[in-house]
Amino acid sequence: MSELLGKAKQFLVEKVANVKTPEATVTDVNLESVHRDSIDYGAKVSVDNPYDAAIPICEISYVLRSDSRVIASGKIPDPGSLKAKEKTILDVPVKVPHGVLVSLVKDIGRDWDIDYELEIGLTIDLPIVGNFTIPLSWKGEVKLPTLSDLF
């Protein structure tokens, strides 16, 4: 009996290992808007769905780090679905409070930008497999708004 269970487990592992999964990449991160208490950035994520059916997205989670410190994090629950056999572009809004920027004064003072790393987890509901998270990472620098951007 245990031999049969072992063969069944091996078969299942081989099938799950060969299941196609959507592929995702971060394509861009931009300054979206400036407010009195925060700055909004937006990340664009491109996702290719290899399936003939739409795939529900359970959640998008993100962590924005600079100088090894978390400056923004959050989750977007139930942001929609991935289109069947198409590329879907997802918008991931990231709000950074001005108070956090003050703590990054050393980095900002050098070149008036913030060097950052954005980590995104795209959790989707795959048939048979269940919830599956696609991890994404993007490094770059964000230019801070000048006085002319604020007024």
Disulfide bonds with the S-S distance in Angstrom:
none
